[in-house]
Amino acid sequence: MHEEFIWLDFIPVPHFVSYAFLASFILIGTALVLRGGMALVPRGVQNFVEVLAEAMLNLAQETIGEDWGRTFFPFIATLFMFILVSNFMGLIPGFISPTGNINMTAAMALPVFILYQAVGIKLHGFSYIKHFMGPVIFLAPLMLVVEVLSHMARPLTLSVRLFGNMFAKHTLLGVLAVMVPMVVPSLVLGLGVLVSFVQAFVFALLTTLYLAGSVEEAH
């Protein structure tokens, strides 16, 4: 069992915060190491990271457009990498996934919501409200209410989806490790790797779709 807090100089630090910092240090350290030893023909970790980065760049450019895709690529790729590393942490015995805490997932979902709304307002000005009014003018008042509620629910769904999957995975692994050590947990561990990838990708994909919707012209 994990205690709720660890103590640093008598200051209580929630576990999900300390593990989030650890995930950030892992990403920063990996980036610095790879930067210092870049090879023309990528191998090992460099090859793995380049594959993930290229996948995120293609996703951004194909969904948002080439120019805007490159603009938002660092944000989307950073989210994906951080979530992926955080998810994988829960597969290591003795570690927990920071993404298994609703506070952490909400802390990532809110900036996504604020960013795409800010981008939409900056690009379209007052005309951005047309994104909320639907394609038929006489249904505009109704669509405005529906769309506003839908957009307000987006950070909630982003947060809960990721949190729920990671919390369930971690809990299931913990229970099975006690009941049937080494056998069933090994199978669930493989499934956990897949779930970690999928949930990181889903978060990045939805972020990309929200940004694409904010930059396109309303009809």
C-alpha positions as CSV (number, residue, x, y, z in Angstrom):
1,M,0.0,0.0,0.0
2,H,1.2,3.5,-0.7
3,E,0.8,6.4,1.8
4,E,-1.0,9.4,0.5
5,F,1.9,11.8,1.0
6,I,5.7,11.8,1.1
7,W,7.4,14.4,3.2
8,L,10.1,16.8,1.9
9,D,11.5,19.1,4.6
10,F,8.3,18.8,6.5
11,I,6.1,19.8,3.5
12,P,3.6,17.1,2.5
13,V,3.9,16.4,-1.2
14,P,1.1,14.2,-2.8
15,H,2.5,11.1,-4.5
16,F,1.0,12.0,-7.8
17,V,2.9,15.3,-7.8
18,S,6.3,13.6,-6.9
19,Y,5.8,11.0,-9.6
20,A,4.8,13.6,-12.1
21,F,8.1,15.4,-11.4
22,L,9.9,12.1,-11.9
23,A,8.2,11.6,-15.2
24,S,9.3,15.1,-16.3
25,F,12.9,14.5,-15.2
26,I,12.9,11.2,-17.2
27,L,11.7,13.0,-20.3
28,I,14.1,15.9,-19.9
29,G,17.1,13.6,-19.1
30,T,16.3,11.4,-22.1
31,A,16.1,14.5,-24.4
32,L,19.4,15.8,-23.1
33,V,21.1,12.4,-23.6
34,L,19.7,12.0,-27.1
35,R,20.6,15.5,-28.0
36,G,24.2,14.9,-27.1
37,G,24.5,11.7,-29.1
38,M,22.3,12.1,-32.1
39,A,23.0,9.5,-34.8
40,L,22.2,9.9,-38.5
41,V,20.8,6.4,-38.5
42,P,18.7,6.2,-35.3
43,R,19.0,3.2,-33.0
44,G,17.6,2.1,-29.7
45,V,15.9,4.8,-27.6
46,Q,16.5,7.5,-30.3
47,N,14.7,5.4,-32.9
48,F,11.8,4.8,-30.5
49,V,11.5,8.5,-29.6
50,E,11.7,9.5,-33.3
51,V,9.0,7.1,-34.2
52,L,6.7,8.5,-31.5
53,A,7.5,12.1,-32.4
54,E,7.0,11.5,-36.1
55,A,3.6,9.9,-35.4
56,M,2.5,12.9,-33.4
57,L,3.7,15.3,-36.1
58,N,1.8,13.4,-38.8
59,L,-1.3,13.4,-36.6
60,A,-1.1,17.1,-36.0
61,Q,-0.5,18.0,-39.7
62,E,-3.1,15.7,-41.1
63,T,-5.7,16.8,-38.6
64,I,-5.0,20.6,-38.2
65,G,-3.1,21.3,-41.4
66,E,0.6,21.5,-42.2
67,D,1.3,25.0,-40.8
68,W,-0.9,24.8,-37.7
69,G,0.1,21.2,-37.2
70,R,3.8,22.3,-36.8
71,T,2.7,25.1,-34.5
72,F,0.9,22.9,-32.1
73,F,3.1,19.8,-32.5
74,P,5.4,20.6,-29.5
75,F,2.3,20.9,-27.2
76,I,0.6,17.7,-28.5
77,A,3.8,15.7,-28.5
78,T,4.8,16.8,-25.0
79,L,1.3,15.8,-23.7
80,F,1.6,12.4,-25.4
81,M,5.1,11.7,-24.1
82,F,4.4,12.8,-20.5
83,I,1.2,10.8,-20.3
84,L,2.9,7.7,-21.9
85,V,5.8,7.8,-19.4
86,S,3.3,8.4,-16.5
87,N,1.2,5.5,-17.6
88,F,4.2,3.2,-17.8
89,M,5.2,4.1,-14.3
90,G,2.2,2.2,-12.9
91,L,3.5,-1.0,-14.5
92,I,6.7,-0.9,-12.4
93,P,6.3,-2.7,-9.0
94,G,6.4,-0.1,-6.2
95,F,5.5,2.8,-8.5
96,I,2.2,4.5,-9.2
97,S,0.9,6.3,-12.3
98,P,0.5,10.0,-11.7
99,T,-2.3,9.8,-14.4
100,G,-4.2,7.5,-12.0
101,N,-5.1,10.6,-10.0
102,I,-7.9,12.9,-11.1
103,N,-6.0,16.0,-10.0
104,M,-3.2,15.2,-12.5
105,T,-5.5,14.5,-15.4
106,A,-7.5,17.6,-14.7
107,A,-4.3,19.6,-14.6
108,M,-3.6,18.5,-18.2
109,A,-7.2,18.8,-19.5
110,L,-7.8,22.3,-18.3
111,P,-4.8,23.8,-20.3
112,V,-6.1,22.0,-23.4
113,F,-9.5,23.6,-22.9
114,I,-8.1,27.0,-22.3
115,L,-5.6,26.8,-25.2
116,Y,-8.0,25.8,-27.9
117,Q,-10.6,28.4,-26.8
118,A,-8.0,31.1,-26.7
119,V,-6.8,30.2,-30.1
120,G,-10.3,30.2,-31.5
121,I,-11.0,33.7,-30.0
122,K,-7.7,35.1,-31.2
123,L,-8.1,33.9,-34.8
124,H,-11.8,34.6,-35.3
125,G,-12.6,37.2,-32.7
126,F,-16.4,37.6,-32.1
127,S,-17.1,35.4,-35.1
128,Y,-15.8,32.4,-33.0
129,I,-19.3,32.3,-31.6
130,K,-20.5,30.8,-34.9
131,H,-18.7,27.6,-34.0
132,F,-21.4,27.2,-31.3
133,M,-24.5,28.0,-33.4
134,G,-24.7,25.1,-35.8
135,P,-25.4,25.1,-39.5
136,V,-29.1,26.1,-39.4
137,I,-29.9,29.6,-38.3
138,F,-33.3,29.0,-36.8
139,L,-31.7,26.3,-34.5
140,A,-28.9,28.6,-33.5
141,P,-30.3,29.4,-29.9
142,L,-30.7,25.7,-29.1
143,M,-27.4,24.7,-30.7
144,L,-25.6,27.5,-28.7
145,V,-26.8,26.0,-25.4
146,V,-25.9,22.4,-26.5
147,E,-22.5,23.4,-27.9
148,V,-21.6,25.4,-24.8
149,L,-22.5,22.5,-22.5
150,S,-20.6,20.2,-24.8
151,H,-17.4,22.3,-24.7
152,M,-17.7,22.7,-20.9
153,A,-17.8,18.9,-20.6
154,R,-14.7,18.3,-22.6
155,P,-12.1,18.9,-19.8
156,L,-14.2,16.7,-17.6
157,T,-14.4,13.8,-20.1
158,L,-10.7,14.2,-20.9
159,S,-9.8,14.0,-17.2
160,V,-12.1,11.2,-16.2
161,R,-11.4,8.9,-19.2
162,L,-7.6,8.9,-18.6
163,F,-7.9,8.8,-14.8
164,G,-10.5,5.9,-14.8
165,N,-8.5,3.7,-17.1
166,M,-5.2,4.2,-15.3
167,F,-6.7,3.8,-11.8
168,A,-8.5,0.6,-12.9
169,K,-5.4,-0.8,-14.4
170,H,-3.3,-0.1,-11.3
171,T,-6.0,-1.5,-9.0
172,L,-6.4,-4.6,-11.0
173,L,-2.7,-5.3,-11.1
174,G,-2.4,-4.8,-7.3
175,V,-5.3,-7.2,-6.6
176,L,-4.0,-9.9,-9.0
177,A,-0.5,-9.6,-7.7
178,V,-1.8,-10.7,-4.3
179,M,-4.2,-13.4,-5.5
180,V,-2.1,-15.1,-8.2
181,P,1.5,-13.8,-8.2
182,M,3.5,-14.1,-11.5
183,V,0.8,-15.8,-13.6
184,V,-2.2,-13.7,-14.4
185,P,-0.5,-10.4,-13.5
186,S,2.0,-11.1,-16.3
187,L,-0.9,-11.3,-18.8
188,V,-2.5,-8.2,-17.4
189,L,0.9,-6.4,-17.6
190,G,1.0,-6.9,-21.3
191,L,-2.6,-5.6,-21.6
192,G,-1.5,-2.6,-19.4
193,V,1.2,-1.7,-21.9
194,L,-1.4,-1.6,-24.6
195,V,-3.8,0.4,-22.5
196,S,-1.0,2.9,-21.6
197,F,-0.3,3.5,-25.3
198,V,-4.0,3.8,-26.3
199,Q,-4.9,6.2,-23.5
200,A,-2.0,8.5,-24.2
201,F,-2.8,8.5,-27.9
202,V,-6.5,9.1,-27.3
203,F,-5.7,12.1,-25.1
204,A,-3.4,13.5,-27.8
205,L,-5.9,12.8,-30.5
206,L,-8.8,14.5,-28.8
207,T,-6.5,17.5,-28.1
208,T,-5.6,17.7,-31.8
209,L,-9.3,17.5,-32.8
210,Y,-10.2,20.3,-30.4
211,L,-7.4,22.5,-31.8
212,A,-8.4,21.7,-35.3
213,G,-12.0,22.7,-34.6
214,S,-10.8,26.0,-33.1
215,V,-8.7,27.1,-36.1
216,E,-11.1,26.2,-38.9
217,E,-13.7,28.6,-40.2
218,A,-17.3,28.2,-39.1
219,H,-19.9,27.6,-41.7
